Amino acid sequence: MLRNPGPQAGARPGDDGPASQHWHALVTFGGMSRTAADSALLYDAIAGSLPSDRWHAEPLSEPYRDVVARGTGPLRIAWTGRSPMPGLKNDPEVDRALASLVQRLARLGHDVRETHAAWPVPTDAFILQFLSGMAAEADSVEAPEKLERHTRRIAAVGRLIPARLARFAERRGEKIARAFNERFLPTADVLAMPTIPVLPQPSGWLESRSTFASVFRSTPMVVNTAIFNVTGHPALSIPRRSERGRLADRHAARDSAWPRRPASRPRRPAREGRALAEAAGLLTPALRGFSLLSLP
């Protein structure tokens, strides 16, 4: 799944496609769509597992397109403005966007409550998966000499990571997923939070910096979503144009972490993201049907 901030037009569906060992499970393959109906058709076509897959999803109980057609019902929605990175503060515009979303969700009849649960720490797993995955990806391209210089340098570091540490990171991610479920989702269907705690920067803002200075400076852009790359929870971003003309996204994570763990209760597919998108009040009519699709 593309878990980074949403694009200026459209939205990114959840990770209900085939399970993946890509980037040591940090990446899931799927598609992008502008409506819930399009997402449903796509994932009805590609849902499922192969015997060779490490994780296996349960078979679909009904087609996604049928679930989308039924519409959205009341949801239990937890929300937080706290970042998984301790001490990182939100931009005031991000806080205003989140407050607006929470108010609209409540007006739509959802049970919306703030959560103060402590974030599990995903840093060790994410760094190992990211660096090792970058190395494997760089080694697979036809012309590695054409890669951007930051990519080449990060890949060089990733090649130093032993395979056993990459496998450790995958197991660690499963433990982090269980901790997240136990802390945040025993009484909620969805967690709503800012996609990024700061406003996006202009293109090229890191080009003059060293590789690891760039990684450090860009950390606030990924810290709120990286944890869900590690845990495997389906998620979506809802873009909103800020007062200064940039995007301040809202992020939502679903309660069932795809095939990496068994579902703790019946899934409620194709509803959560649609409720959040409608509540945001910022999508065109063509986008209002966008939904976070549940898992096969």
C-alpha positions in Angstrom: 0.0 0.0 0.0 1.0 3.6 -0.6 0.9 4.9 3.0 2.5 8.2 2.5 0.3 11.4 2.4 -2.5 11.2 -0.1 -2.3 12.8 -3.5 -3.9 16.2 -4.4 -6.7 14.5 -6.3 -8.1 11.1 -5.4 -7.3 8.8 -2.5 -5.4 5.6 -1.9 -7.2 2.4 -1.1 -6.3 -0.1 1.6 -3.9 -3.0 1.3 -6.3 -5.8 0.5 -4.3 -7.1 -2.4 -2.0 -10.1 -2.4 0.1 -10.5 0.7 3.7 -9.5 0.1 7.2 -10.2 1.4 8.4 -7.2 -0.6 10.8 -5.0 1.5 10.6 -7.6 4.2 6.8 -7.1 4.5 7.1 -3.3 4.7 5.3 -3.0 1.4 2.0 -4.4 0.0 1.0 -4.4 -3.6 -2.4 -2.9 -4.6 -4.0 -0.2 -6.7 -5.1 3.4 -6.6 -8.7 4.5 -7.2 -11.0 7.6 -7.1 -14.1 5.8 -5.9 -15.1 3.0 -3.5 -16.8 1.2 -6.4 -13.6 1.1 -8.4 -11.7 -0.1 -5.4 -14.2 -2.8 -4.8 -14.0 -4.1 -8.4 -10.2 -4.1 -8.2 -9.9 -6.0 -5.0 -12.6 -8.4 -5.9 -10.3 -9.3 -8.8 -7.0 -9.6 -7.0 -8.0 -10.7 -3.5 -6.7 -14.0 -2.3 -3.5 -15.9 -1.5 -1.1 -18.4 -3.1 0.3 -21.4 -1.3 3.8 -19.8 -1.4 2.6 -16.7 0.5 3.8 -16.3 4.0 0.5 -14.8 5.1 -2.9 -16.1 4.1 -6.1 -14.1 4.2 -9.5 -15.6 4.9 -11.7 -16.1 1.8 -14.2 -13.3 1.0 -17.6 -13.8 2.6 -19.1 -11.7 -0.1 -17.9 -9.5 -3.0 -16.6 -6.0 -2.0 -18.9 -4.4 -4.5 -21.9 -5.7 -2.6 -20.6 -4.3 0.7 -19.9 -0.9 -0.9 -23.5 -0.7 -2.2 -24.9 -1.1 1.3 -23.3 2.2 2.5 -21.9 3.3 5.8 -23.3 2.6 9.2 -22.3 4.0 12.7 -18.7 3.3 13.7 -16.6 3.4 16.8 -13.9 5.8 16.0 -10.9 6.5 18.2 -8.8 9.6 17.4 -5.5 11.1 18.5 -3.3 14.0 17.6 -0.3 12.5 19.2 2.5 11.3 16.9 4.2 7.9 17.5 7.4 10.0 17.6 7.7 11.4 21.2 8.0 15.2 21.4 6.9 15.9 17.8 4.3 18.6 17.7 1.6 19.1 15.1 1.4 22.2 12.9 -1.6 24.3 14.1 -3.2 23.8 10.7 -3.0 20.1 11.2 -4.6 20.3 14.6 -7.5 22.4 13.1 -8.0 19.9 10.3 -8.2 17.0 12.8 -10.6 18.9 15.1 -12.8 19.6 12.1 -12.8 16.0 11.1 -13.7 14.8 14.6 -16.6 17.2 14.8 -18.0 16.1 11.5 -17.7 12.5 12.4 -19.7 13.1 15.6 -22.4 15.0 13.7 -22.8 12.0 11.4 -23.7 9.8 14.4 -20.5 8.0 14.9 -19.1 7.2 18.4 -16.0 9.4 18.4 -13.7 9.3 21.3 -10.1 10.5 22.0 -7.6 7.8 22.9 -4.6 8.3 25.1 -3.1 4.9 24.6 0.7 4.7 24.5 2.2 4.1 21.0 4.3 0.9 20.6 7.8 1.7 19.4 8.3 0.6 15.7 11.7 2.2 15.1 13.9 -0.8 15.3 11.8 -2.9 13.0 11.2 -0.1 10.5 14.8 0.9 10.1 16.0 -2.7 9.5 13.1 -3.4 7.0 13.6 0.0 5.3 17.4 -0.2 4.8 17.4 -3.9 3.8 14.4 -3.4 1.5 16.1 -0.5 -0.1 19.2 -2.5 -0.8 17.2 -5.4 -2.4 15.1 -3.0 -4.5 18.3 -1.1 -5.7 19.9 -4.4 -6.7 16.9 -5.4 -8.8 16.8 -2.4 -11.1 18.2 -2.6 -14.6 20.4 0.5 -14.3 21.4 1.1 -10.7 23.8 3.8 -11.7 20.8 6.0 -12.6 19.4 5.9 -9.1 19.2 9.1 -7.2 22.3 9.6 -5.0 20.4 9.4 -1.7 18.9 6.0 -2.8 22.3 4.6 -3.7 23.8 5.6 -0.4 20.9 4.2 1.7 21.1 1.0 -0.3 24.8 0.7 0.4 24.1 0.8 4.2 21.2 -1.7 3.7 23.6 -4.2 2.2 25.5 -4.4 5.5 22.4 -5.7 7.3 22.5 -9.5 7.8 19.5 -11.5 6.6 18.8 -12.7 10.1 18.3 -9.1 11.3 15.8 -8.6 8.5 13.9 -11.7 9.6 14.0 -10.4 13.2 12.4 -7.2 12.0 9.5 -9.0 10.4 8.9 -11.0 13.6 9.2 -7.8 15.6 6.6 -6.1 13.4 4.1 -8.8 14.3 4.6 -8.1 18.0 4.2 -4.4 17.4 0.9 -5.1 15.6 -0.4 -7.1 18.5 0.6 -4.4 21.0 -1.2 -1.7 18.8 -4.4 -3.8 18.7 -4.4 -4.4 22.4 -3.8 -0.7 23.2 -5.8 1.2 20.6 -8.5 -1.1 19.2 -10.3 -3.1 21.8 -13.3 -0.8 21.7 -12.8 0.9 18.3 -13.2 0.1 14.6 -11.0 2.9 13.3 -8.2 5.1 14.5 -8.2 8.6 13.0 -5.1 10.8 13.1 -3.0 13.2 11.0 -1.2 11.6 8.1 1.7 13.9 8.8 2.0 16.2 11.8 3.6 19.0 9.7 2.7 20.6 6.4 4.4 19.3 3.2 7.6 20.9 2.0 8.3 22.1 -1.6 9.8 19.7 -4.0 13.6 19.6 -3.9 13.9 21.0 -0.3 16.4 18.2 0.6 18.5 18.1 -2.6 21.4 20.2 -1.1 21.6 18.1 2.1 23.6 15.0 2.8 21.9 11.6 2.7 21.5 11.1 6.4 20.7 14.8 7.0 17.9 14.3 4.5 16.6 11.2 6.3 16.6 13.0 9.6 14.9 16.1 8.3 12.2 14.1 6.5 11.3 11.9 9.5 8.3 14.0 10.5 6.9 13.3 7.0 6.7 9.6 7.5 6.6 8.9 11.3 2.8 8.8 11.6 2.4 6.3 8.8 5.6 4.2 9.2 4.1 2.3 12.2 1.4 1.0 10.0 3.9 -0.2 7.3 5.4 -2.2 10.1 2.2 -3.6 11.6 0.4 -4.1 8.3 -2.8 -2.3 9.2 -4.9 -1.1 6.2 -5.0 2.6 6.1 -6.0 5.6 3.9 -5.3 9.3 3.6 -7.8 12.0 2.9 -6.2 15.1 1.5 -7.2 18.6 2.6 -5.8 21.8 1.2 -4.4 24.0 4.0 -4.8 27.7 4.5 -1.4 28.2 2.9 -2.3 26.1 -0.2 -0.6 22.9 0.9 -2.1 19.6 1.9 -2.9 18.6 5.5 -4.0 15.0 5.4 -6.1 13.0 7.7 -5.1 9.3 8.2 -7.2 6.4 9.3 -6.1 2.9 10.3 -8.4 -0.1 10.2 -8.7 -2.5 13.1 -7.9 -5.7 11.2 -4.2 -6.1 10.2 -4.4 -8.0 7.0 -3.2 -11.6 6.7 -0.3 -11.1 9.3 -2.6 -11.9 12.2 -6.0 -13.6 12.7 -9.0 -11.3 13.0 -10.0 -10.8 16.6 -13.7 -10.1 15.7 -15.8 -10.1 12.5 -14.6 -7.6 9.9 -16.7 -4.8 8.6 -15.4 -4.2 5.1 -15.8 -1.2 2.8 -17.3 1.2 5.3 -14.8 3.0 7.6 -13.0 5.0 4.9 -16.2 6.1 3.3 -17.4 7.5 6.5 -14.2 9.4 7.1 -14.2 10.7 3.5 -17.8 11.9 3.7 -17.1 13.5 7.1 -14.1 15.4 5.8 -16.3 17.5 3.6 -13.5 18.2 1.1 -13.9 15.6 -1.6 -15.6 16.2 -4.9 -18.8 14.2 -5.6 -16.8 11.7 -7.6 -14.6 11.0 -4.6 -17.2 10.8 -1.8 -17.7 7.1 -2.4 -14.1 6.3 -1.6 -13.9 3.6 1.0 -11.3 1.9 3.1 -11.6 -1.7 2.0 -11.4 -4.4 4.6 -9.3 -7.5 4.2 -10.1 -10.7 2.2 
